[in-house]
Amino acid sequence: MSFSETLQRIVDCVEGGAGAVILGIDGIIIERYTQDTNSGLDLELIATELSALLSRSMHTASDTGLGDLREMMFATDLMTFLLRPITAEYFLLFGINPGGNIGRARFELRKAQLALEAEFAI
């Protein structure tokens, strides 16, 4: 399954799913899929800003002896974002509209992470 197909499956399976992205820790998008292209969702800007937050959070977890960061959630009035590392340098970002099924999103994101780990292994 291609990266695009994987992201589309995640978004389509989750009630309230708005978009999903595979990106590097530097904020550069590898692949993306959005449910509604007219939604005004600026995934590039969001991904860049959240990648900086994710990078710092990963270092904090490691530096304090808590281990590796496995998941992060960023909730706002208009959207909730789930972030899940695929490797130390690539991660998944998933946007959910208000009222969306966060539990199902976490489940689908975990499945996608496991599937993508093999693709990103060096």
C-alpha positions in Angstrom: 0.0 0.0 0.0 1.4 3.4 -0.9 1.9 6.2 1.6 -1.0 8.1 0.1 -3.3 5.1 0.3 -2.3 4.5 3.9 -3.2 8.1 4.9 -6.4 8.1 3.0 -7.5 4.8 4.7 -6.8 6.4 8.1 -8.8 9.5 7.4 -11.7 7.7 5.8 -11.9 5.2 8.7 -12.2 7.8 11.4 -15.3 9.8 12.0 -14.3 13.4 11.9 -11.0 12.8 10.2 -9.8 15.9 8.5 -6.3 15.0 7.2 -3.2 13.0 7.8 0.5 13.7 7.1 3.8 11.8 7.1 6.6 14.2 7.8 10.1 14.5 8.9 11.2 15.9 12.2 12.4 18.9 10.3 8.7 19.7 9.3 9.1 18.7 5.7 6.0 16.8 4.4 6.7 13.5 2.8 3.0 12.7 1.9 -0.4 14.1 2.9 -4.1 13.5 2.5 -6.9 15.8 3.4 -10.6 15.0 3.4 -11.8 18.4 2.2 -9.4 20.4 0.1 -11.5 23.5 0.6 -11.4 23.5 4.4 -8.6 26.0 4.6 -6.5 23.6 6.6 -2.9 24.7 6.1 -1.1 21.4 6.8 2.3 22.8 5.9 2.2 25.4 8.5 0.6 23.2 11.2 3.1 20.4 10.4 6.1 22.8 10.7 4.9 24.2 14.0 4.0 20.9 15.6 7.2 19.2 14.4 9.2 21.7 16.5 6.9 20.9 19.5 7.3 17.2 18.9 11.0 17.4 18.6 11.3 19.2 21.9 8.9 16.8 23.6 10.9 13.8 22.3 14.1 15.2 23.8 12.3 16.0 27.1 11.0 12.5 27.4 14.4 11.0 26.7 16.4 13.5 28.8 14.3 13.0 31.9 14.5 9.2 31.7 10.9 8.7 30.7 11.9 6.7 27.6 10.7 7.3 24.0 7.7 9.4 23.2 5.0 7.2 21.8 2.1 9.6 21.2 1.2 13.3 21.6 -2.1 15.0 21.4 -2.6 18.7 20.7 -6.2 19.9 21.2 -7.6 23.3 20.2 -11.1 24.7 19.8 -11.2 23.9 16.1 -9.2 20.7 15.8 -7.4 18.0 17.6 -4.1 16.7 16.4 -2.5 13.3 17.2 1.2 12.8 16.6 2.9 9.4 16.5 6.6 8.8 15.7 7.3 6.2 13.0 11.0 6.4 13.6 13.2 9.0 15.4 13.1 11.2 12.3 9.6 10.6 10.8 6.2 10.8 12.2 2.5 10.7 11.5 0.2 13.7 12.1 -3.5 13.3 12.1 -6.1 16.0 12.3 -9.6 15.4 13.7 -12.5 17.8 13.6 -14.6 18.6 16.8 -16.7 15.6 17.8 -14.5 13.2 15.9 -13.7 9.7 17.3 -10.3 10.2 19.0 -10.2 6.6 20.2 -10.6 5.2 16.7 -8.1 7.7 15.4 -5.5 6.5 18.0 -6.2 2.9 17.0 -5.9 3.6 13.2 -2.8 5.7 13.7 -1.1 2.9 15.7 -1.9 0.4 12.9 -0.5 2.8 10.3 2.6 3.3 12.4 3.3 -0.4 12.6 2.8 -0.8 8.9 5.0 2.2 8.0 7.9 1.3 10.3 9.1 -1.3 7.9 9.0 1.2 5.0 11.2 3.7 7.0 13.6 1.2 8.5 17.2 1.6 7.1 
